[in-house]
Amino acid sequence: MKILICDDHKIVRDGLRQILQQLQEATIIAEAGNGDEALALLRNDTFDILLLDISLPGRNGLEVLQMVKEKWPLINVLILTMQPQEIFALRALKLGASGYLTKDAAMEELLIAVKRVSEGEKYISTSVEAFLVQHLVDDKPSEKHNALSNREYDIMIRIANGKSLLEIGHELAISNKTVGTYRTRILEKMELTKNIELTWYCMENKLF
């Protein structure tokens, strides 16, 4: 089993490596600090599993996931993130992720998830499963946020959480001018005019 870890925090990658080394099947464990590094490694080598964070500098995890599944559809991608499942799980699974775990999961659950994903199965936690079932009951095809791209959706959530354009630009390694362009596009698609309206929309639709 060849595993690629993509996370922008070295201490997280080191911790994951130590956990994954408990798997006898894990023959190679490689690391990438951002999406571009991960894509470069995938171009030069073959991996069975990609452990992928969502909050990454530059390309976010959903953008990386989409590119990976388009170019290397046989790679099993397990999302491992601090982002709550209510925000990103459904999008990740629709894009082809084999599983979704939050970083507060127990070590044992991570190992189980990696094994199942390596066998071609899907893995979601009980809480994610409950959320998805509820979403199927409540889903409205006309919800405006469904029209947003993955990058737009990510930035919308950050704006709705009260972050400034400068903060968002720093977190995503893009200019605040670029973030402003995204904000304008998001407001147009959502048919809104102010940040506070985005916040209310996200609250009403339980996006955070």
C-alpha positions as CSV (number, residue, x, y, z in Angstrom):
1,M,0.0,0.0,0.0
2,K,1.5,3.3,-1.1
3,I,0.1,6.3,0.7
4,L,0.5,10.0,0.0
5,I,-0.3,12.5,2.8
6,C,-1.2,16.0,1.8
7,D,-1.4,18.5,4.7
8,D,0.2,21.9,5.1
9,H,1.2,21.3,8.7
10,K,4.5,19.3,9.2
11,I,3.5,18.2,12.7
12,V,0.3,16.7,11.4
13,R,2.1,14.9,8.6
14,D,4.6,13.5,11.1
15,G,1.8,12.3,13.4
16,L,-0.1,10.7,10.5
17,R,3.1,8.9,9.4
18,Q,3.6,7.4,12.8
19,I,0.1,6.2,12.9
20,L,0.1,4.8,9.3
21,Q,3.4,2.9,10.0
22,Q,1.4,0.6,12.2
23,L,-0.1,-0.8,9.0
24,Q,2.0,-3.7,7.8
25,E,0.5,-3.1,4.3
26,A,1.9,0.4,4.1
27,T,5.2,0.1,2.1
28,I,5.7,3.7,1.2
29,I,4.4,6.9,2.9
30,A,5.1,10.1,1.0
31,E,4.3,13.7,2.0
32,A,3.1,16.9,0.3
33,G,2.7,20.3,2.0
34,N,0.2,21.6,-0.6
35,G,-1.9,20.6,-3.6
36,D,0.7,21.4,-6.2
37,E,3.3,19.3,-4.4
38,A,0.8,16.4,-4.2
39,L,0.0,16.7,-7.9
40,A,3.7,16.7,-8.8
41,L,4.2,13.5,-6.8
42,L,1.3,11.8,-8.4
43,R,2.6,12.6,-11.9
44,N,5.9,10.8,-11.1
45,D,4.7,7.9,-9.0
46,T,1.7,5.7,-8.4
47,F,-0.2,5.7,-5.1
48,D,-3.0,3.7,-3.8
49,I,-4.4,6.2,-1.2
50,L,-4.3,10.0,-0.9
51,L,-4.9,11.4,2.6
52,L,-6.1,14.9,1.7
53,D,-6.8,18.0,3.9
54,I,-9.3,20.6,2.6
55,S,-7.7,23.7,4.0
56,L,-4.6,24.1,1.9
57,P,-2.6,27.1,0.7
58,G,-3.2,27.8,-3.0
59,R,-5.5,25.1,-4.4
60,N,-7.9,23.9,-1.7
61,G,-8.5,20.2,-1.1
62,L,-11.7,20.0,-3.1
63,E,-10.0,21.5,-6.1
64,V,-7.1,19.0,-5.7
65,L,-9.6,16.2,-5.3
66,Q,-11.4,17.1,-8.5
67,M,-8.1,17.2,-10.4
68,V,-6.9,13.9,-9.0
69,K,-10.1,12.0,-9.8
70,E,-10.1,13.4,-13.4
71,K,-6.4,12.5,-14.0
72,W,-6.0,9.4,-11.8
73,P,-9.5,8.0,-11.1
74,L,-8.2,4.8,-9.5
75,I,-6.6,6.6,-6.6
76,N,-8.7,6.3,-3.4
77,V,-8.9,9.7,-1.7
78,L,-9.7,9.9,2.0
79,I,-10.5,13.4,3.2
80,L,-9.0,14.1,6.6
81,T,-9.7,17.6,7.8
82,M,-10.7,19.9,10.6
83,Q,-13.6,21.2,8.5
84,P,-17.0,20.0,9.8
85,Q,-18.8,17.4,7.7
86,E,-21.8,19.8,7.5
87,I,-19.8,22.1,5.3
88,F,-17.8,19.9,2.9
89,A,-18.6,16.2,3.2
90,L,-21.3,16.1,0.6
91,R,-19.3,18.0,-1.9
92,A,-16.2,15.9,-1.3
93,L,-18.2,12.6,-1.8
94,K,-19.9,13.9,-4.9
95,L,-16.4,14.7,-6.3
96,G,-15.3,11.1,-5.8
97,A,-13.8,11.0,-2.4
98,S,-13.7,7.5,-0.9
99,G,-14.2,8.7,2.6
100,Y,-14.4,11.7,4.9
101,L,-13.0,11.9,8.4
102,T,-12.4,14.9,10.7
103,K,-9.1,15.2,12.5
104,D,-10.7,14.6,15.9
105,A,-11.3,10.9,14.9
106,A,-9.6,8.3,17.0
107,M,-6.4,6.7,15.7
108,E,-8.1,3.3,15.4
109,E,-10.9,4.8,13.3
110,L,-8.3,6.3,10.9
111,L,-6.6,2.9,10.5
112,I,-9.9,1.2,9.8
113,A,-10.8,3.9,7.3
114,V,-7.5,3.6,5.4
115,K,-7.9,-0.2,5.2
116,R,-11.4,0.0,3.9
117,V,-10.6,2.7,1.4
118,S,-7.6,0.7,0.2
119,E,-10.0,-2.2,-0.5
120,G,-12.1,0.0,-2.7
121,E,-14.8,0.6,-0.1
122,K,-16.3,3.8,1.1
123,Y,-15.8,5.0,4.6
124,I,-17.7,7.7,6.5
125,S,-18.1,8.1,10.2
126,T,-21.5,7.6,11.9
127,S,-22.0,11.4,12.3
128,V,-21.3,12.0,8.6
129,E,-23.7,9.2,7.7
130,A,-26.4,10.8,9.8
131,F,-25.8,14.1,8.2
132,L,-26.0,12.7,4.7
133,V,-29.3,10.9,5.4
134,Q,-30.8,14.1,6.7
135,H,-29.5,16.0,3.7
136,L,-31.3,13.5,1.4
137,V,-34.5,14.3,3.3
138,D,-34.0,18.1,3.3
139,D,-32.1,18.7,0.0
140,K,-33.5,21.4,-2.3
141,P,-32.1,21.2,-5.8
142,S,-32.6,25.0,-6.2
143,E,-30.4,26.0,-3.3
144,K,-28.3,28.8,-4.7
145,H,-25.0,27.7,-3.1
146,N,-25.1,24.6,-5.3
147,A,-24.2,26.8,-8.2
148,L,-20.9,27.9,-6.6
149,S,-17.6,26.4,-7.6
150,N,-15.6,24.6,-4.9
151,R,-13.3,27.7,-4.5
152,E,-16.3,30.0,-4.4
153,Y,-18.0,27.8,-1.8
154,D,-14.9,27.7,0.4
155,I,-14.5,31.5,0.3
156,M,-18.2,32.0,0.9
157,I,-17.9,30.0,4.2
158,R,-14.9,32.0,5.3
159,I,-16.6,35.3,4.6
160,A,-19.8,34.1,6.4
161,N,-17.6,33.3,9.4
162,G,-16.5,36.9,9.5
163,K,-13.0,36.7,8.0
164,S,-11.7,39.7,6.2
165,L,-10.5,39.6,2.5
166,L,-6.9,40.0,3.8
167,E,-7.2,37.1,6.2
168,I,-8.7,34.8,3.5
169,G,-6.1,35.8,1.0
170,H,-3.4,35.0,3.6
171,E,-4.9,31.6,4.3
172,L,-5.3,30.6,0.7
173,A,-2.1,32.2,-0.5
174,I,-3.8,34.5,-3.0
175,S,-4.1,38.3,-3.1
176,N,-6.9,40.1,-1.2
177,K,-7.8,41.6,-4.6
178,T,-8.4,38.1,-6.0
179,V,-10.5,37.3,-2.9
180,G,-12.5,40.5,-3.6
181,T,-13.2,39.3,-7.2
182,Y,-14.4,36.0,-5.8
183,R,-16.6,37.8,-3.3
184,T,-18.3,39.8,-6.1
185,R,-18.9,36.7,-8.1
186,I,-20.3,34.9,-5.1
187,L,-22.7,37.7,-4.2
188,E,-23.9,37.8,-7.9
189,K,-24.6,34.1,-8.0
190,M,-26.3,34.1,-4.6
191,E,-28.3,37.2,-5.6
192,L,-27.1,39.0,-2.4
193,T,-25.4,42.3,-1.8
194,K,-23.7,42.2,1.7
195,N,-21.5,39.9,3.7
196,I,-24.1,39.8,6.5
197,E,-26.6,38.4,4.0
198,L,-24.2,35.6,3.2
199,T,-23.9,34.9,6.9
200,W,-27.6,34.7,7.4
201,Y,-28.0,32.4,4.3
202,C,-25.3,30.0,5.6
203,M,-27.0,29.9,9.0
204,E,-30.4,29.3,7.6
205,N,-29.1,26.5,5.4
206,K,-27.0,25.0,8.2
207,L,-23.7,25.4,6.2
208,F,-21.8,26.0,9.4
